[in-house]
C-alpha cells in the first residue's frame, strides 16, 4: 500500500515537472516574440525541453516500477492459488482415506 502511494506521488511529481517545463518553454517563446535575444531564448527553450524529456523518462521509469509491482502481486496471487490447490488436494486425500 505504501509503495503504491509513493509511486503515485512520484508519477504526479514528474508530471508536475513536465508541466512546469512546458510553462518555461511558453515563457521563452513569449520572450522570443517580445524581441529578447534570439540565441538566449532558444537556449532556454532547449533546456526546458531537456527538462521535459527527463521528466517524461522519470514518468516512464515510475510506470515500469508500477508494472513490476503489479507483476509481483500477480505472482504472489498465483502462489496463494497454488497453495490453496495443495490444501484442497490434501483435504480430498484425507477425505478419501476415511
Secondary structure, 3 states (H helix, E strand, C coil): CHHHHHHHHHHHHHHHHHHHHHHHHHHHHHHHHHCCCHHHHHHHHHHHHHHHHHHHHHHHHHHHHHHHHHHHHHHHHHHHHHHHHHHHHHHHHHHHHC
